[in-house]
Amino acid sequence: MAALVLTSSFAQAAGDITAGRAVTVKCQSCHGKEGLGRALAGGGEAPNLAGQKYDYLVHSLMAYKAGERKSYMMSLVVNHLSDEDIANVAAYYAAIKITVEAPPP
């Protein structure tokens, strides 16, 4: 899978952030509007996607699509995404800036 990502069109282009935002409507019920995960009705939590590395997001989405990572919900969504959609979604979430502050003393 890693070789596929490195040699595919994903390595050449980082995707379109605006197009990715449109695709993420499908992601919002679990990952939130801004990519900050939330608690799921069936238990557990969807992870934060905002600010993740582009390559990590592409690799993860491609692994779900290929069946290498298992999640019923992710399979429902990712199986309908084109490679271009995946690149765009990854570009959108990777472009979200996350700030971290130290807790007060």
C-alpha positions in Angstrom: 0.0 0.0 0.0 2.8 2.4 0.9 4.4 1.8 -2.5 1.0 2.5 -4.2 0.7 5.8 -2.4 4.3 6.8 -3.3 3.9 6.0 -7.0 0.4 7.1 -7.5 -0.9 10.5 -8.6 -1.3 11.3 -4.8 2.5 11.8 -4.6 2.4 14.3 -7.4 -0.7 16.4 -6.4 -1.9 17.3 -3.0 -5.6 17.6 -4.0 -8.0 20.5 -4.1 -9.0 21.9 -0.7 -12.2 23.5 -2.0 -13.3 20.3 -3.7 -12.4 18.4 -0.6 -14.6 20.5 1.6 -17.6 19.6 -0.6 -16.8 15.9 -0.3 -16.5 16.1 3.5 -20.2 16.6 3.9 -20.3 12.8 4.0 -17.8 12.8 6.8 -19.4 15.4 9.1 -21.8 13.1 11.0 -18.9 11.3 12.6 -15.9 13.5 12.3 -17.7 16.9 12.8 -17.9 19.9 10.5 -14.4 20.9 11.2 -12.8 17.5 11.3 -12.7 17.3 15.1 -14.0 13.9 15.9 -17.0 13.2 18.1 -18.6 10.5 20.2 -20.5 8.0 18.2 -24.0 6.8 19.0 -23.0 3.2 19.0 -20.1 3.9 21.4 -16.5 5.0 20.8 -15.3 8.1 19.1 -14.5 9.1 15.6 -10.9 10.4 15.4 -9.9 14.0 14.7 -8.9 14.5 11.1 -8.2 18.2 11.2 -4.5 19.0 10.9 -3.5 15.4 10.1 -0.7 14.9 7.6 -1.9 14.7 3.9 0.0 11.5 3.2 -1.3 9.8 6.4 -4.9 10.7 5.4 -4.5 9.4 1.9 -2.9 6.2 3.1 -5.6 5.6 5.7 -8.5 6.2 3.3 -6.9 4.0 0.6 -6.4 1.3 3.2 -10.1 1.4 4.1 -11.1 1.4 0.4 -8.8 -1.7 -0.2 -10.2 -3.5 2.9 -6.9 -3.4 4.7 -8.4 -1.3 7.5 -11.7 -2.4 8.8 -14.6 -0.2 9.7 -18.2 -0.8 8.5 -19.0 2.9 8.4 -15.7 4.0 6.8 -16.2 1.3 4.1 -19.7 2.6 3.3 -18.3 6.1 2.7 -14.8 5.4 1.2 -15.9 2.8 -1.3 -17.9 5.5 -3.2 -14.9 8.0 -3.3 -12.7 8.3 -6.3 -9.0 8.6 -6.0 -9.4 12.3 -6.7 -12.0 12.6 -4.0 -9.6 11.0 -1.5 -6.8 13.4 -2.5 -9.2 16.3 -2.1 -10.5 15.2 1.3 -7.0 14.7 2.5 -6.0 18.1 1.3 -8.9 19.7 3.0 -8.4 18.1 6.4 -4.6 18.6 6.2 -5.1 22.3 5.6 -7.0 22.9 8.8 -4.7 24.6 11.3 -4.8 23.2 14.9 -3.4 25.2 17.8 -2.2 23.7 21.0 -1.9 25.5 24.3 -0.3 24.3 27.4 -2.6 23.9 30.4 -2.5 26.6 33.0 -0.1 26.0 35.9 
